[in-house]
Amino acid sequence: MNTQMWSHPFTDKHIVELESIGYQVIYPISKVLMCGDVGTGAMESVQVISTAILDQIKWGLFNFWQEKTLQLQ
């Protein structure tokens, strides 16, 4: 993605909509982009993305087991 795509009003509208229904958005970072522009649009680091995914998995497993425990009571 490049900076013009990221700053487009439709992109903002869709990000807001995704967050409103519970999606976690990993925002792009600013750096020199493939098109040569400098700005926001580059994918976040693998470490940040993988940490966010693992956190979601852990949270989901925690909620799953918490629900199962409540059902057994």
ChimeraX attribute file (.defattr): number of C-alpha atoms within 10 A of each C-alpha:
attribute: neighborCount
match mode: 1-to-1
recipient: residues
	/A:1	13
	/A:2	19
	/A:3	18
	/A:4	12
	/A:5	13
	/A:6	17
	/A:7	12
	/A:8	10
	/A:9	11
	/A:10	11
	/A:11	12
	/A:12	13
	/A:13	10
	/A:14	11
	/A:15	15
	/A:16	13
	/A:17	12
	/A:18	13
	/A:19	11
	/A:20	10
	/A:21	8
	/A:22	8
	/A:23	11
	/A:24	13
	/A:25	12
	/A:26	12
	/A:27	14
	/A:28	17
	/A:29	14
	/A:30	16
	/A:31	15
	/A:32	14
	/A:33	17
	/A:34	11
	/A:35	9
	/A:36	9
	/A:37	14
	/A:38	14
	/A:39	16
	/A:40	20
	/A:41	22
	/A:42	19
	/A:43	16
	/A:44	13
	/A:45	11
	/A:46	9
	/A:47	9
	/A:48	12
	/A:49	15
	/A:50	11
	/A:51	12
	/A:52	15
	/A:53	14
	/A:54	12
	/A:55	12
	/A:56	13
	/A:57	12
	/A:58	12
	/A:59	11
	/A:60	12
	/A:61	12
	/A:62	12
	/A:63	12
	/A:64	11
	/A:65	11
	/A:66	11
	/A:67	11
	/A:68	11
	/A:69	10
	/A:70	8
	/A:71	8
	/A:72	6
	/A:73	5
